[in-house]
Amino acid sequence: MNLLIFLCEIIPSSDGNLPVRAAYNFYGNSFLTNEESCSKQTNATWKKVRKRSIHFTNHFWPITNHSSVEHKTEKSNFNFNLQQLQIQNMSNLCTLSSSFIFNNIQPFKFCNSTKNHHRCRNLKLKMCSSSSSVPQKATVVGCGSVTVDFLATVSAYPKPDDKIRTTNLKVQGGGNAGNALTCLARLGLNTRLISKIADDSPGKGILDELRTDGVDTSFIVVSKEGTSPFTYIIVDNEMKTRTCIHTPGYPPMIPQDLSESSLLSALDGASIVYFDGRLYETALVVAHEAARKNIPILIDAERPREGLDDLLELADYVVCSAKFPKAWTEASTVPRALVSILLRLPNVKFVAVTLGKDGCILLERSVNASPATEEVDVDNLVESLELRKDKSASIPTCISSSVAKLKAEGVGTVIGKLYVGTAESIPPSELVDTTGAGDAFIGSVIYAICSKFSPETMLPFAANVAGAKCRDLGARSGLPYRADPRLASFIQ
């Protein structure tokens, strides 16, 4: 959830009208300004009475979508629009049809330098539905890793036997599944996480952080003994890389840890289930039940793991790291490997591979191609799409082919459509840490699937979210909220 501070300046005029000059929405360290006036005050009048302006700050609004505020006094009415606002741990206070009445302007404090107070008789907040296509009740179930990350930023990666100092240090929640679900929760979806931790101090911190972001932790198994998983992460400022040293939790999760009733409850009403490839024995139990219930499945194929092949057999969508396609298929190129994945996994609708600063490639299966569909070499097609990239564009874009018979030499042919997505061009001074960028991308892809985005919209959206994450240290600090202005063109 988003912790939002709403600021507004109200200037009482001589006739009792209350012009609203400006409204600010505060997101992290950036402001959005929406200047409006509800009376016909001139700029000169505005400047003249500015010193008498009433300021109210630190208002926390339990609102989850576009809203309007109706402010009434004995002599005047005015209205102004709010951007999407959310508040930590208060999602239970609001629904799409919520209406709030506050008498005597509670809980707001009005004050100005002259100590005059303007009393409001009635403040009414009305909820209205967002224009975004995202289903507000979409529920994502994730099964996989959740950890504590110890992030140490260094000026340059140490050489063997070196002793160096950190330039920055942060302790934060991590783990692929935990990060992706945090991303989704901040974007406004309901999220449930299946994982395991220990009843220790790091475990308590893991739960607290997830709950603060609105992730349902009731399906996380807490062992009375053992240790929670954790990861040391070295962030190299010179090369802009990160190195992860992971210690799994103990005891490991086994299928018996998740009761049948808990499994059925976790999947109840789920829109999609996501697996990061870890906890494979439990993951397979969850995946088989999801498949039985016809719930779509997305697999994060980061690297070959024990049990991953069995999970992939049940997948509807696959998102791979850069090295996985060639490692798993033994194909000589990434485009050929993507064709091989669709041939080996006939149920998969699309497979995508993330390529860091080089963007991503997505291959979508087509089932209604005409007999006259052209056959093209998949490597040549990807090269032609790459040439169409606008290298001067800093914002993410997507270039697509037409449906074709994609031939991969030595592999086979699949009918589909290729998409090449670009990454955001982040200035070096703004690029802080790439830890969790792939998890942010995957979370955004899941959001896009639930929102029925086209691939042409999905890939730039996911690249935008991942780019925002890279501007802060750790996998979660930079994850944007649904109301973030950088996402306004995707989420209205």
ABEGO torsion letter per residue (X at the ends): XBBBBBBBBBBBBAAGBBBBABBBBBBEABBBBBBBBABABBAAAAAAAAAABBBBBGBBBBBABBBBBBBBBAABBBBBBBBBBBBBGAAAABBAABBBBBBGGOABBBBBAAGBBBBBABBBBBBBBBABABBAABBBBBBEBBBBBBBBBBABBBBBGBBBBBABBBBBBBEAAAAAAAAAAAAGBBBBBBBBBBBBAAAAAAAAAAAAAGBBAAABBBBABEBBBBBBBBBBAAAGBBBBBBBBBOBBBBAAABBAAAAAAAABGBABBBBAGBGAAAAAAAAAAAAAAGBBBBBBBABBBBGAAAAAAABABBBBBAAAAAAAAGBABAAAAAAAAAAABAABABBBBBAEAAEBBBBBBBAABBAABBBBBAAAAAAAAAAABBAABABBBBBBBBBBBBBBBGAEBBBBBBBBBBBBBBBAAABABABGAAAAAAAAAAAAAAAGBBAAAAAAAAAAAAAAAAABBEAAAABBBAABAAAAAABX
